[in-house]
Amino acid sequence: MTEPVSTPRLCGLDLLRAAAIVLVLMTHYSGFVSGHATFGILGKVGWAGVDLFFVLSGYLIGNQLLAPAARGEALSLKVFFMRRLLRTLPNYYVVLAVYLLFPGPPLGGASMPAAWRFLTFTQNFGLAYGQTFSHSWSLCIEEQFYLLLPLVVVALARIGFPVRLTWGLLAGAIGAGMATRAAAFALHGHDAFMAEVYYSSFCRADELLPGVAIALLRNVHPGAFARLLRHANALCAAGFALSIGILACIHLDWPATLVTSTFGYSLLALGFGLLTCAALAPHCVLNRVRIPGASQLALWSYAVYLAHKPIFMALRPQLDRLHVDANAPATVAAVMAAGIGGGWVLYRCVETPFMRLRARWTAAWAARSAATSDARPAPADAVPMG
């Protein structure tokens, strides 16, 4: 749920991002508004929209960090973290404030973790289904990823950024994620699946890594990456086939088997990774499809993700009070529009001003850095990556 890097926007990535938020909206509508399978199978597997966001985030953040390596430039942790904080925190804190100001029904869940856990992005540890602001679990994993990945890149840069070691660490981390899910399932079984596996940073972080692998391939092996993109439509077809196949298996078994728990999420992330990689080729079919509003929805997706659930929860008792059929097409359209509209308001009133502030701050920092680069050594937080 992060913004694209400063390159021309690709419709394919926007299409994937829009699809991800629509899947999340459908699953939360079914779970928190209608209480029925309003969208059929799409609503039942709509949780996978978060997995798609993970893969997209892995690529976008990985590319921001790894692109300087290919250019022999330095990575400024100060700039990276400031850009991340200005991007993610304002929207998040506004929605968190709403939950803290209105802790009871209808927004409040069965319980609420301590405020310090929300402020430190650690509430996903031990999180139980139905708790207040539970959909922030994915933001926790992403924020932890934003903290860890730059430090790993810096550490690798200090030893010359060995490519084989980098690929080995990437593969090892994905394997560790699968092993952690296997151990959690073996120890805790089906009953503790949500807290021990679904919301766990250790069990889900490997879904960010296929995106990082794409960024690594693009920046460290540009020739191989270019050859791969020649087959973008084949990658797209393979990504769709793998994603649909794995979702079907997870839906039929979820989360009943050790095999599904261990391999399902990583294979799903691999399928989404193939789609993400394919979308980077301008000639890919994903970049030729034009769905009205998809690019705008992609742009608002982070704000919509944060805002839609409290809006859904607030509207649910009103529908019950008025005896409105939550499965009626007009009701579905109105409530979904309210969720998206609330996200748009958050985007316009909170995210946009802070993004403008970030642009001004980044430009000013770049100007100061350029003016002083010849007069003093690199800052302490800048590590050569070439």
HELIX and SHEET records of a PDB file:
HELIX    1   1 CYS A   11  TYR A   29  1                                  19    
HELIX    2   2 SER A   30  SER A   34  3                                   5    
HELIX    3   3 ILE A   41  LYS A   44  1                                   4    
HELIX    4   4 ALA A   48  ARG A   71  1                                  24    
HELIX    5   5 LEU A   77  LEU A  101  1                                  25    
HELIX    6   6 ALA A  115  LEU A  119  1                                   5    
HELIX    7   7 SER A  134  SER A  136  5                                   3    
HELIX    8   8 TRP A  137  ARG A  158  1                                  22    
HELIX    9   9 VAL A  163  HIS A  188  1                                  26    
HELIX   10  10 PHE A  193  PHE A  193  1                                   1    
HELIX   11  11 MET A  194  TYR A  198  3                                   5    
HELIX   12  12 SER A  201  ARG A  204  1                                   4    
HELIX   13  13 ALA A  205  GLU A  207  5                                   3    
HELIX   14  14 LEU A  209  VAL A  220  1                                  12    
HELIX   15  15 PRO A  222  LEU A  229  1                                   8    
HELIX   16  16 ALA A  232  ASP A  253  1                                  22    
HELIX   17  17 LEU A  258  ALA A  279  1                                  22    
HELIX   18  18 VAL A  285  ARG A  288  1                                   4    
HELIX   19  19 ALA A  294  ARG A  321  1                                  28    
HELIX   20  20 PRO A  329  LEU A  346  1                                  18    
HELIX   21  21 TYR A  347  GLU A  351  3                                   5    
HELIX   22  22 THR A  352  THR A  372  1                                  21    
SHEET    1   A 2 ALA A  74  SER A  76  0                                        
SHEET    2   A 2 ALA A 382  PRO A 384 -1                                        
END                                                                             
